[in-house]
Amino acid sequence: MNWEVYLKGFQSYLKLEKSLSSNSVDAYLHDVEKLCQFLSVEFPGLQPKQVDLPVLQNFLRWVNELGMSAASQARMISGLKTFYTYLLLENLAESDPTQLLEAPRLARKLPDVLTIEDINSIIDAVDLSRAEGQRNKAMLETLYSCGLRVSELVHLKISNLFLKEKYIKVLGKGDKERLVPIGSVAIRQINLYKDEIRDSLPVMKGFEDILFLNRRGRGLSRVMVFTIIKQLAQKTGLKKHISPHTFRHSFATHLIEGGADLRAIQEMLGHASITTTEIYTHLDRQYLRDAIIQFHPRS
């Protein structure tokens, strides 16, 4: 059996049993393909069940010499662990050589966060005289109000808006649904966009239920949302590294600063583990430290 057969089976496992998005599936497959590339050079003909810990350690040294970052190496190890979990489930391997494989230590990088003034300046920079202006304003208000991932924003459906109840239903990672509260400002901008802009667009087949559309009546790409935000940031002169995810980080940080419960924030963000959400407590401590330095008479 060649590696191509194993990869096809792994792909089906990720899609059907793990219910991962196409982007996540591609990332996992890329991890295993990188291992295949290494084996074809250093250990030609070696099958997955013959791979042991020393082989994988040699592989990590190889990707390190290629200049792969510690974060990318850690993610790749995660992909290989998932691959061997699949092989064991299907009885295609007798042991898991990744069990003792150590990921490189990662420095915990705190994300860039926008102040409320930064958020306001970016949203105020939207040119409402342009055809896409009201759509962009509604998108940014929704990103910040609900802390959405960019993929969740571009796939947001009209049928999942419960604006009278001030909730939206979001399809997150692993096709997990969650209800997220939405603020009155975002609701007002969504209604303006729906009633005044979207209703006049020629909607393409298959996109009838997608909320945010481009001028051709198709759903927006993730790249398009990145581009819109970067252009607005440049327009306002902000020097921070800004992306759609920055709005999500800012949403969580501002809630923590306001005293919101960590479990509630975990639910709103759709984090599988509370430890992922806990990064915002580190941000909060920095906020408190800055406040003491600025306002304490003995600082």
Residue, then its C-alpha position, 0 to 999 in steps of 0.5 A: m500500500n502506498w502513502e497516497v492510499y493512506l492520505k485518501g483514507f486520512q482525508s475521509y476520516l478528517k472530513l466525515e468523522k472529525s467534521l473539520s473544515s476544508n482549510s483544516v483538512d488541507a493543513y493536516l494533509h500538508d503535514v503528512e505530505k511533508l513527512c512523505q517528502f522527507l521519507s522519499v529522500e531519506f528512507p525510500g519505501l518506508q511505510p507508516k507502520q515502520v516509522d519510529l520515533p528516531v525517524l520522526q526526530n530526524f524529520l523534525r531536524w530536517v524541517n528545522e534546518l529548512g527554516m520552519s518556525a517553532a509554531s509551524q513545527a508544533r502544528m505539524i506535530s499535532g497533524l502527525k499525531t492525528f494521522y497516527t490516531y487515524l492509523l491506529l483506529e483503522n488497524l493500519a499501524e500497531s503503535d504510535p511513534t508520535q507519543l514521545l515526540e516533543a514539540p518545540r517550546l513556544a513563547r506565548k505571543l499576546p495578540d495585538v488589541l485595538t482600543i475602543e477608539d481604534i475600533n471607532s476610527i476604523i469603522d468611521a473610516v468606511d466610505l458610506s458614499r460607495a456601494e459597498g460602504q454600508r455592507n462593510k460597516a455592518m460587517l465590522e460592527t458584527l465582527y466586533s459585536c460578536g467576536l466572530r472568526v472571519s470564516e464565520l462572518v463570511h458564512l453567516k446566514i440570514s436564516n441564522l439571524f434572530l435580531k429581535e431576540k438579539y442573537i445570531k446562530v454561528l457555525g464554528k470550527g468542526d461545524k459546531e453551532r453556537l448562539v452569540p448575543i449581538g448588540s443594538v448597533a450591529i443590529r441596526q447596521i445589518n438591517l440598513y444593509k439588508d433593507e437598502i443594499r442587499d435587497s437590490l443585488p442580483v443574488m447568484k444561485g446558492f448564495e440566497d441565504i448568505l448575508f454579506l455579498n459582493r457586488r456580483g451577488r456571491g459570498l465574500s472571500r476571507v481574503m476580501v475581508f482582510t483586504i477591506i480591514k487593512q485598507l481602512a487601517q491604512k486610511t486611519g494611520l494605525k500602525k498596529h498589525i490588524s486583521p479580522h482576528t484583531f477584532r475578535h481579540s479586541f472583543a474578548t479583551h474588552l469584555i475581560e476588562g469590563g469584568a465579564d465571566l471567562r466561561a461566558i467569553q469561552e462560549m461566545l468565542g466558541h473555544a473548545s477549551i477554557t485554556t484557549t480563552e485564558i490568554y485574555t486574562h494575561l492581556d487583562r493583567q497587562y491592562l491592570r498594570d498599565a492602569i496602575i502605572q498611569f493612575h497610582p500616585r506612587s507608581 
